[in-house]
Amino acid sequence: MIRILYRHTSGALVHELPVEQLASAIRDSNAMVWVDMQDPTPEEEQKILDDIFNFHPLAVEDATNSVLLPKINDYRRYLYIVIHSIYPGAELVDLVSSELDIFLGPNFLITIHEREMSSINGLWQDKEHHSQEGISRGPALLLYEILESQVDRITRLLDNFEAELERLGDIIFQKGDISRESLLDDLLTAQSSALRLNRVLQPQRDLMHRLAQTDYSVIPAPARPYFADIHDHLNRMVGLVESMRELARSTIEIYMALSNNRMNEIIKILTITSTIFLPLSFLAGVYGMNFQYMPELGWPWAYPLVWVTFFVVAGLMLRFYRRRGWL
């Protein structure tokens, strides 16, 4: 899907500009164009990136393939930027990333993404916003607004992630019918998500620092402090993700220690039970056999004595274990 927002030099806005008119629209250096491509086909990418804008083949290759880490390439006439947005996964503590490819020029902004992005849709649908801000302030500040919206959404996701991780930490101390395998799976998923976030946000923070400090020709000097503000937000996020990763790791270690303690308690109870029944099994085995010559079996008090012996031996052993602190 391709959608185009065009701002004429007169200030008039054209939403959903036809692709056929894009080539003539970008010839006006004073006009502003925002092209958003969601899950484009190879033919659409070829038409926009190669035929109309004539981008560098290496930039087009990166834009049409997955790039694992955020990056920025300066092609003088434009910047090619790769950032990653964060989304909730299939589980509560699962966070996944999705790539956003950006071409930023002096009078155009191109965003390419596979999945729907609320930060882009929100700005696109607010048509009145672009009459005074948004694309009216230039592509660089429009890019800032997209990134700022993403940072706000990631902040909320991190808050929910931290709260869920703390909830899992509380569950491991609870007794009752708790699925231990499911709990361990959630903890391992949380640790994996924290590692993934750290791998994405750290280079993205450095990328914002470069946008704020480097003298790129397509980013006006008044726009650089805005990217510095995003850098500050990402810097705090990286610190928060680091602490959450440590929290996930320590929670897993506590879980394993508690599991070992519970297993030791179970083994101790089973061992004590087996030890108590060992002499009782011996007595039952001896007096339960059908001996032809065992005169005491004919005495009337023999069988009650055997039962009393059972209880006395068991009671003495339990008292001994309790005095030793084993129970």
Buried (B, 14 or more C-beta within 10 A) or exposed (E): EBBBBBBEEEEEBBEEBEBEEBEEBBEEEEBBBBBBBBEBEEEBBBBBBEEBBEBBEEBBEBBBEEBEEBBBEBBEEBBBBBBBBBBBBEEBBBBBBBBBBBBBBBBBBBBBBBEEBEBBEBBBEEEEBBEEBBBBBBBBBBBBBBBBBBBEBBBEBBEBBBEBBEEBBEBBEEEEEEEEEEBBEBBBBBBBBBBBBBBBBBBBBBBBBBBBEEEBEBBEEEBBEBBEBBBBBBBEBBEBBBEBBEBBBEBBEBBEEEBEEEEEEEEEEEEBEEEBBEBBEEBEEEBEEEEEEEEEBEEEEEEEEBEEBBEEBBEEBBEEBEEEEEE
